[in-house]
Amino acid sequence: MNGLERFVADLSVLGRECERRNGLAVVTLDVERPDLVGPLQVGADPPNEFPNLPPHWLHAPRQLVIPGGKPHPSELGPDWLKWSRTHPNWKGGANGARLWLAHARSLVLTATKV
């Protein structure tokens, strides 16, 4: 099982909707922000070494600006941007998907909406 397959399988065990798109995993997050209505999708690029190594990029809808960096075009298309955000305290292993979800959620909560 490669990193993407493992990532998707681990997220499914956690009850997360996840789809493969353009070699990435697109995950539905539950985020409570008054300016974001409904579930939010974000993308990840799990490396083949996942869960020992974390996904590096966070792919987010274009309207979100993640603090502390410059966005790059996303493989998910023109409505998306990707942000270089590695997990600062990655331990990997069986909790890799759970750690990534918490990291992605925290980044989205600090983002500004344009």
N, C-alpha and C positions, 0 to 999 in steps of 0.2 A: 504494500500500500504506500503510495507516495504521500508527500506532505499535504497536498491539496485534498486528497481523498480522506486522509486521517483527520484533517481540520474539519471538513464537512461532517464526517461521521461523529466526531467528538461534539460538535455543536448540536447535531441531531439528538444525541443522548441527553443534552441539556434542554431539549425542547425548543430549540431555535430554528426558525425557518432559514434555510440557506440554499442558495442555488449556485451552480457553476456558470460563469459567464466570462468568455474571453480568457480562460486560464486563471481566473480569479474566483474567490468565494464572495458572494454578495449575501450579507447577513441582515436580517431585520432586527433592529434594536428597539426596545421599549425605553423611550426617553421622555421624561416629563419636563417640558418647557412650554410656557404659554405661547411662544412664537412659533412652535413647531406642532402642527396638528397631526395626530395619528402616528403610526409606526414610521420609523426612519430606516432607510437602507444605507449601509456602508459596505465598502469592499475591502478585502484583504488579499495579500499575496503570500500565502504560507510557503516557505521554502521546503525543498524535499526533506530537509532535516527536522521539520516540525514533528514533534513538539519540543525537541531539544533546542531549536532556534525559533524565535518568534517571527511572525510576519513583520516586514519592515514598513511598508507603505500603508497609510490609511486612505482609502478612496472615499470621498464624500461628495454629496451633491454640490454643484457649483455655488449655490447660495450660502454655503457654510464656509467661514474663514477660520481655520484652526490657528490659534496664536503661535507666534515664535517660528516663523519660517516662510518660505516661498513655495507656492503650489506649482505643480507640474501637470501637464496633460495626463489624463487617465486613459488606460486601455478600455475603460467602460464607455467612452464616448464623450461628445462635446458638453454634455450636461453634468459632467463629473470632473473633479480635480483630485490629484493625489498629493499627500503630504508625507514627508519623511518623518516618521515617528516610531522609533523602536521602543520597546518596553524597557523602562529603566531598571526594573528589578526582576528580570525574567528568571524563573526557576525551571520552567518547562515541565516535562513529565506528564503524568496523568491529568494535571490541572491546567494544562496549556490553554485549552479553549476557554476555560473559565477566567483565567488571567487575562487573555486577550479581550474577552467581552468587557471586563471591568475597565481595562485600559481604553478601549474604543469608546465606551460610554462616558468616561471622564473627559476625553478629548472633545466629544460632541457637546458636553455640558459647558465647556469653556469656550466653545466657538461662538463667533458672532454671525449674525445672519445679515446678508446684504440683499 
